[in-house]
């Protein structure tokens, strides 16, 4: 399949006709100035077009530039993007196209995006990730190392699918499944609904088809029970009929039936009368959208929740370069993905040794893993949990000598009674104990052990010896105390306060369309996020290239992989 060839631009060049169509220091200007030099060689070799038969194919560098232009202005619709590429002189100049002529179609753009999301021939990474790493390393090579200050943060990303309640998800999910089944088996939808005894799916509204008056409590409960039983029965029937649909659609049937049954399992309980009712509890991994099975409920702060995905970013505060980015389900914490971001950043910049983060990144598991990688996390330590207004002595008020294995209580009594307890999941914790006679005579007894009274004199029950205060430490108590000690220093807090500068990194991604996913699924969301990150990085390079245009550096990382 040969590549599409373009005539010599000359007078048909948009820049020749309109010299001011490109502004220096912008992403379109950089794409025009550097052109295909921004793209790695493997991108063109692996994309179709290297053969000699078939229709002419659009070059990969032209399609990449179109995708970058799409997210430079936050355009979310492929159709609008393709239409704009036909008439916008700035875009055509940036893509290296003549003033008039054809432009990539929506189908071509969709196929190229799907190709970018697949694994490369030479490595086990998606192509969009390799392309992002290529551009990020190119930009980082032009930024002074002494001026770098790294930060990572997370922000919500709303999913593309519709968010519904329990009744809406079950009704819309079953209705959509039966409509597709009727289309694939070439049957009328009404006949399929009658066969399966679910006439309410033909109504426009699930609630209206089940019960005309939802204000009536008994009628509402009967409708919910009927909905749950019908969905259970029909989902099991559709699994048995999956062989009736074409082979390429069977995976969708099984996936949709599994999602419906998961909603029933998570959102329903059986009452005293044996009826299925909506549960008052909240499931840990509850679905929030039938069309987006990977979306989840997340929490931005203690009082702010959201539904959808979560965007994780690691970048340089000074230059604005995004070194690593990733999209996960909404219920995945920032600390969980922090190590993935650090590993990707270290592949590009081995000198990353300090990273700023908020409280979500201050947990000990991430700190320990990052220390093994040679990175220090500058973040607030986990808060000390004490009831508001409580006068009880906290664990932090006990001095612990980890070298001598001794602990001193606030009353000044030191004990060497130390033992290690292993929990059922294999976690080891240090426990210090004080004699019961010492605690009985202690003036701080009521603050140390509220409600505790000394045991009566006499022999103790078998197997239950009396003891005084028991201090059980965190598995990483030593690290926690060291971090809290550093957190109380002025220099440490002054450095942490610079984290607020990193909000512009997140803002640069969200204002270009990163707040809302433009397609279904986490794969499409990750592709979108990485393309936006490439645009942000190219913007940094464009601003620096106004004075001295750089040459693409030799990147050993990608020479070895490709």
MOVEN-V788825 format. One record per helix or strand of 2 or more residues. SS is the DSSP state (helix for helix, strand for strand). FROM is the first residue (numbers start at 1). TO is the last residue. If there is no record, write none. Layout:
ss:SS from:FROM to:TO
ss:SS from:FROM to:TO
This chain:
ss:helix from:10 to:12
ss:helix from:14 to:17
ss:helix from:27 to:38
ss:helix from:41 to:46
ss:helix from:60 to:72
ss:helix from:78 to:87
ss:helix from:89 to:95
ss:helix from:106 to:116
ss:helix from:127 to:140
ss:helix from:145 to:147
ss:strand from:150 to:158
ss:helix from:166 to:184
ss:helix from:189 to:195
ss:helix from:199 to:202
ss:helix from:206 to:210
ss:helix from:217 to:240
ss:helix from:242 to:244
ss:helix from:247 to:267
ss:strand from:268 to:270
ss:strand from:276 to:278
ss:strand from:296 to:299
ss:strand from:305 to:316
ss:strand from:322 to:329
ss:helix from:334 to:348
ss:strand from:354 to:356
ss:helix from:359 to:361
ss:helix from:364 to:373
ss:strand from:376 to:378
ss:helix from:395 to:397
ss:strand from:399 to:401
ss:strand from:406 to:408
ss:strand from:414 to:415
ss:strand from:418 to:422
ss:strand from:428 to:433
ss:helix from:436 to:440
ss:helix from:445 to:448
ss:strand from:470 to:472
ss:helix from:477 to:487
ss:helix from:490 to:514
ss:helix from:522 to:545
ss:helix from:556 to:561
